Structures are given as C-alpha cells and as structure tokens.
Amino acid sequence: MTSLGEPRWRGGQLLSGLLRQRWTRWDQFSNLSRSLRARLETEVDLAWPTIVQSQPSLDGSTKHVFALRDGRQVEGVHMPYEDRVTLCLSSQVGCALGCAFCATGQMGIIRNLSAAEIVGQVVAMLNHHAHPQDRPLRPEQEAEGHRAPLGPGGAGPRTGPVNLVFMGMGEPLHNFDHLMAAFGTLTDEEGLAIPPRRITVSTSGLVSGIDRLGTFARRPRLALSLNATTDAARSRIMPVNRVWNLEALAQALGRFPLQSGERITIEYVLLKGVTDSQEDGRRLAAFAGRFPAKVNLIPFNPHEGSGFEAPEESRIGALCRLLSDSAVPVSVRRSRGQDVAGACGQLVREGQPRHPKPR
C-alpha cells in the first residue's frame, strides 16, 4: 500500500478484508475509497484459486478441484469432524518424487504453487463450507464496523478450530519459500489466525528441508512419510531414499528442535506383502524410538495401476499391538474421501502434462 502512495495502516485493512472477511472482489472492500478500489482493480491481481468441482464423500468429507490462473488444477480435501475441521492442502501441481504408491507422484512435477495459491485453497474451502451465519460480511456490514465471526483457528464458531495438513499434491519442502510465506499469512493474528500447532507439513524425507525448517522459531509441526523400514525396500518405492537414506533421516529427525511435548509424526503406508511384516514392525518401532515420535499406520488407498493392496485387518491389528507393546504411540488413520479418490495418495489431475517418472 505504501508503494501505491497510501498510508501503512491501509495494509491492515487489506489483510482483514482478504483473510478475516474473506472477500474475493475489490468492489467488496467498502472500507477503501472508490478511487483506491478502482486503482487496485487495475493494478493488483486478486486471483484466488477457484473451486471448479466438488465431490462429496459418503464419510462427510469433500474433495475440491481448484483452478489456477494459468489453467492448471490442484486438489484439496475438506474433512469435518465433531469438534474441528481439517483441510488437506496441495503445495505443487504434481510431484517430482515419484513414490510408487502415490497417484500424484505419477504425474511428475509441473510447477510450485505460490504462497497466494496455497492460502487461497484455505479461503476457498472455508467460504464454500461456511455456515450461512458465518459467511463473509457484506460490504455494508463491514462499513458499520462489524467483524467476521471467526472462531479459534479461523473457522466460524459452528465449525470449530481449523487444522491444516500439507498432505495433498506435491512435496511441501520442495516448495519451501512459498510454503513458509503461506504459513506466515495463515498464522497472522489479523488474518485467519490459525495457531502454528494446528498446521502440519508432511515430507517424504528431504533432509535439507527438514534441517532448514528446524531453524524457524515459528514453524508448523513435522510429519515424515516413511513407508518402509529397510533402505532396499524404501528405495524401490520412494526414490528420495537413494539421496537420503534411513540413517540420514533418523539423524535429521533426532536433531530437529521440538517444543515441550511435541512429537514428530511418522506416517507409514501399509502395503500388503511389502511393508506389513512383523519384522517391519520391529524395525519401525526401533526407528521411532530414536526421537520423540508417534506413528500413524495408513492402510493403502487403491488407485488405478498402482499394483498394491492394503493388508488384512488382522495384520494391521498385529502391527498396532507390536508398536504399542514397544511403547510407541500408534494409531490407524482411516483416510477420508476414498470413494471420491480424495484419500491419502489418491490426488491426481488427469489431462495435464506429465513428466517421466524418476528412475
């Protein structure tokens, strides 16, 4: 705003309108003069990602397709619970890492999302699912001094706190600068005010990114997508392991600065006959015991051409008992939205240019 010759406090009005009121057009900014609105219309591109398709799941979640300004598309998932809402966000169009069990990884990488495109997914989903009484204020209401009825963590009071998980399309730490710029905006007290502890970034194991994230005093929580317990097996299904193996990962997580009571989440996709043996369970317990951690076991979510299956419930239960007996906090994550291809590992946009998978 100062670059436009306006006082600094106008920036606060913009931030409030964009993130607290969640306005999507410049003509809604009734707290600004007509002449300034006209200038912003001409000089500043207000291009939030637009929801172009929504697929409700039988479990209450909804997969959304977002159109970006260049015609690319990404997916995100809105998951309501009794006491909170979790939004699964994308950080890239496609992904460069080529994990064998992940549909997004088969797209190859197309491009990073900007910080605005990341934040825009949150705004779009909150607006789409807002209770009628919690929707963004009309311009005349804002002019009268009303404030949007946000509850803790950015949602309306009938929605409860908002949790954000970067577990959609892309490797978040491959898009580090835009990720952290979006984090700063999402947690700003004058905007959505989502507490940092309610934001989780999941990485497939980029040690350089993990180390860099650890240098930030304010940062999201960290999750590691592990998925195998030997270097041979992990390198077959996750090519990133050929760069940073299990020992390099364990050392990076061991030096990662955790707050009091904080744990690193280890996500472990269960692939029948590949990662679900009792030996895998014992190695997983040993890995998780090297630093404060909790384990999420994720039965594989099928998608076309993957060649993998989820193990039987008896096998999942046996692994849970093994980890619990080893004093490792463990839970089974039943991914939401599987019937609309919105579950973990299923997000992919067809009809977009694909790059060859890494070898």
Number of C-alpha atoms within 10 A of each C-alpha: 13 10 7 10 7 11 10 11 10 14 13 13 15 19 17 20 27 22 24 24 28 22 22 19 14 21 14 18 24 17 17 16 10 13 9 14 19 13 13 16 14 9 10 10 9 14 13 21 22 19 19 11 11 16 16 16 17 12 13 12 23 23 25 23 22 25 18 19 12 6 8 15 22 26 25 27 28 24 20 19 11 8 10 15 20 18 24 24 24 26 29 27 26 31 27 24 23 23 22 18 24 24 25 27 25 22 26 21 23 17 15 22 20 17 21 17 25 24 22 23 26 23 24 19 20 23 20 14 16 17 14 9 12 20 20 25 20 15 17 13 13 18 14 10 9 13 15 21 17 22 18 15 24 26 27 24 16 16 22 19 20 26 21 23 20 25 25 28 29 32 28 27 24 19 18 17 13 20 23 19 15 19 21 17 19 26 22 16 15 15 22 27 21 24 22 19 15 16 21 20 20 22 23 22 26 21 21 12 16 20 15 12 20 18 11 11 8 15 19 23 20 24 25 20 17 21 25 25 21 16 15 13 14 21 18 15 17 25 20 20 23 13 12 18 19 20 12 15 19 19 13 20 24 14 12 18 15 16 8 6 6 14 17 20 23 23 22 23 23 25 21 17 11 17 21 25 18 14 12 17 21 16 16 24 25 15 17 23 15 12 17 16 19 22 26 19 21 20 23 23 24 20 18 8 8 13 10 18 17 19 18 12 10 9 16 19 11 15 24 21 15 17 23 15 11 15 13 20 18 20 15 15 15 15 15 22 23 20 13 17 19 27 24 25 24 23 27 24 19 9 9 14 12 14 14 11 17 14 6
